[in-house]
Amino acid sequence: MLVITFSIFIFILGVIIIVYSSDIAVKHSATLAAQLGISNLVIGVTLVAIGTDISEIFNSIISSSMGHADIDVGDSIGSSLAQITLVFGLLPMVCGSFKVRRQEFIVLGACQIIALFVVYAIISKGYFTRLDAIFVVGSLVLYSIIIYNVTKDSIIERIDLVITKTDKSKKYHAALAALGFLGVALSSFMIVLSVITISMEFGVDEFIISFIFLSIATSLPELAVDIAALKRKHYNMAIGDVIGSCIVDSTLSIGIGQIFFPQAVSAELAMPAILYTIFASFIVITLVCWRQKVDKKAGAIFLALYAISFIVLFQVWTTM
């Protein structure tokens, strides 16, 4: 009992640290890059675009290095589902309804679904090869070009919010950025260890814990950023962040750890989880494009889709 309580405490503490540290790392890295004269284009398609996914990226590397790829895949796929359903469903509940540009949403949604199909094809083999991982991560370059051209205005808005106007020195921002990344790395290690321990103590698969609980925790930065964007009436920025984060999770986050430490994955759980994520994404994209807005009715449907995923995954797990 003591071990479980301590592991849950470490998990919660790790989540708090990783959310706070990732925010510090992104803000000060972006500000430092701007001070060094790096263009907004480069900052926008790198630091800002993947900023809210740093937690998933570090979890991928650390969990894979420890031989627990199921934590990597569960967190990445679970985060993709959580963002397109849970986060997107909570936004109208908290901030009210908002309109969506149909053409932009179709392009972004198509990129996400294609990325998920590629991951499904790879995981259906039951393992990642280094070449598979390089292809998945490398595909983000193509998606980034498409995303930037479609959501250029919203990326610029996001850059303006992230880069802080300050008279602090470059060394100051470099030091805080380094501390931020160190905090993310340390908290990721804490989270992965706690997930492994909780899985062993409760007899629940690591994939399930990562898909459900860890993915919710690592999706908190997206929710915070998107709520802030909607309150400022930056609707396109919030939408671009949700779908952009889904694409990053389905490419960079899930593949980066496998580049360094390629290994087997529990396809029996991962495949139905990915298929359901594709299904839920298709429903969300179709509904939003048809109505061209996201209101509380749509939000309720998205939240229901997220809740149903637990039932589906539990049914698959109990039949294994």
N, C-alpha and C positions, 0 to 999 in steps of 0.2 A: 504493500500500500504506500509506503514511504517513497519507494522508487518511482511509482506512477505519479504521485503528487509532485515530487521534485522534477520529473521529466515534463509534466504539464506546465509547471512554473517556468522552467527553462525555455520551453516552447513559446510561451506568452512573452517572456522577457526578450527572447530573440526577435520576435515579431515587432515589438515596440522599438527595439534598437535598429532593426533593419529598415523600418519605415522612416525613422528620423534620420538615420545615417545616409540613406539613399537620396533624400531630399537635399541634405547638405552637400553631398558629393556632386550632384548634378548642378545645383545652383552655382557653387564656387568654381566648378570646372568650366561651365559655360561663361561665367564672368571673366575667368582667367583667359580663356580662349579669345574672348572679345578684346581684352587688353593686349593680347599678343598680336592682334590684327588679323585673326582668322575670320573669314567671311561668314556672314549670317547663314549662307547656303550650307556651308560645311557644318556649322554648329547645329543648324536645324535638322539636317538629315542624319546626324550622328548622336550627339549628346542629348538634344532635346527629344528626338524621336524615340530613343530607347531609354530615356531617363527614368520613366516610371516602371521599367522592366528590369532594372538593375538587380533587384532582389531575386527574380527568377533566373537571371543569367548566372549570378554567383552560386545560387543553389544548384544549378545544373553542373557547374564545374566541380563543386565540392562533393556533391552526392555521387557523381560519376567517378571521381578520384578515389572514393571510398568503396567503390564496387556496388553502389545502390542506384542503378540507373532508373529503377521504377519510381524513385522519389523525383528524379529529374522529369521523366515523362508525365507522371501524375500531376506534378505542380504546373508544368507548362500547358498541358491540355486542359487541366482543370481551370487554370487562369484564363485561358482563351474562352472557355465556356462561361465562366463567371463574369467576364467583362461584357460579352455580347448579350447575356441574359440578366444576371444579377445587377451589375452596375448600370446597364442600359435601362433596366426595369426600375431601379431605385431613383434614377435621375428625375423623371416626371413626378414621382411621389414627393420628392424633396423640393424641387425647383419649379414644378408646373410644366405644362406642355410646351413644346418647341417644334419649329418646323425643320424639315430636312430637305436638302437638295437631292432630288432623285438621281440624277446622273452621277453625282459624286459618290453617293452611297452605293450605287450599283457597281461602280469600278472598284471601290474599296472592298466591298463584300465579296466580289468575284475573286480578288486577290487572296482574301482570307480562305475561302473555300478551296481554291486551287492548292494553297499551301498545306491545308489539312489533308487533302487527298494524297499529296506527295508523301507526307508523313505516314499516312495509313498504309500506302504501298510498301514503304520501307519496313515498318514495324510488323507487317503481316508475315515477314520472314522470321520474326522472333529475335532479331538483333540488328544493331547498327554497325556498319563498317565505317572506317575512317573516311572513305570516299563518299559514302552516303551522307555523312555528317557535313563534309565540306560542301557538297552540292546543296544541302538544305540551308546551311548558313550563307553560302554564296548567293542563293536565290534572293536573299533579302536586298541585295544591291538592285536587282531589277524591280522588285516591289517598291523600294525606296524612291527610285526614279519616277515610277508611276504615281506614287503617293504625293511626292513633292509637286509634280505638275498638276495634280488634281486639287490638292489642298494647300497650295502655295501661300495663300492669304492667311489661312489659319495657323500655319507653321510660323509665319512672321509674327502673328499675335502671340503665340506661345513663347517665342524667343524674347519678346518684349517683357513678358511676365517673369521669365526665368532669370534673365540677365539683370543683375541689380546695379544701379548707378551708385558708385561708391568711390571714395578717394583712398581706399585702402590699397596697399602695395600688392604687387604680383606675388611676392613671397607669402603674404598673408592668405590670399585666396588659394595658392598652391598648397599651403600647409593644411588649411581646412578641408580642401578637396581630398588630400591624402588621408586625413583623419576620417573623413566620410567613407571612403572606399575601404579603409581598414575596419571601420565599424561594420560595414556591410559584410565583409569577409568573415569577421569574427562571429557575427550574429547568424550568418548562414551556417557556419560550422555548428553552432549551438542548436539551431533548428533541425539540421539533419540528424545530429546525434539523438535529439529528443524524439524525433519521428521514429528512428530505428528502435529506441527503447520502448516507446509506447506500443509500437507494432508487435514487439516480442511479448510484452506483458499482457496485452489484450488479445493476442492471437489474430489481429486484423492485418490484412495485407498492407504493405507500405504504400502501394499504389493508391489504395482507397483513402488512406489518411492524407496523403499528399493531394489527391484529386479533390477531396472535399474541404478539409480544414486548412491545409497549407496554401491552397490556391486562393481561398477567401482572404487569408492574411496578406498574401503578396499582391492582391488586387486592391487593397486599401489605398495605395498611392493614386491609382487611376481614379477611384471614386472621389477622393479629395480634390484632385486637379480638375475633374470634370464638373463637380459642384461649384467650385470657385469660378470656372469658366462660364457656366450658365448664369450664375448670379451677376456676372459682368456682361451678360447677353452676348457672349462669344460662342454662339451655338455651333458653328462649323468647327471651331477648335475642339470642343468637347466631343463631337462626333468623330472627328479625325483621330483624336487621342484614343477613343474606345477601340475603333477598328484597327488603327495603327498598332496598338498594343497587342491585339489578337494576332496580327501578322508577325510581329516580333516574337511572340511566344511560340508560334508555329514554325519558326525558322531559327533565329539566333538562339533563343532561350533553350529550345529542346535539343539543338545540335551542337552547341559550343562545347559542352562537356564530353560529348561523344567523339569530337575531333581528337581530344587528348587521351581519352580513355574509352575507346569503343568496346561495347559489351552487349550482352543479351538483355532483352526486355520481356516482361510478362505479357505476351501478346494476347493471352486469353482475356485479360482485363482491359488492356490498352485499346485493342481493336474496337470493341463495342463502345468504349468511351469516346473514341475519335469519331466513330460513325454517328453517335448521338449528337456530338458537338457540331458535326456537319449538318445534320438534320435540323437542330435548333437554330443554327446560323442561317440556314436557308429560310426557315419560317420567319425569323426576325427581319431579314433583309427583304423578303417578299412583302411582308406586312407593312414595313416602313416605306418602301418604295411605292406601294399601292396607295397608302394614305398620305404620304409625304409629311407626316408629322408623328411625334411621339407624345402621347398623352397618358393619363392614368389608366385608361382601358388597355392600351398597348403595354404599359408597364406591368399590369397585372398578369397579362399573358406571358410576358418574358420571365417574370418571377416564377410562374407556374412551370414553365419549361425547365427552369433551373432546378426546382424542387423535384420534378419528375426524374431528373437524371440520377438522383440518389436511389430512387426505387429501381430504376433500370440496372444500375451498377450493383446494387445489393442482390437483385435476382440473379445476375450473372455470377456473382461471387459465391452465392449459396449453392449453385449448381455445379461448381467446379470440383 
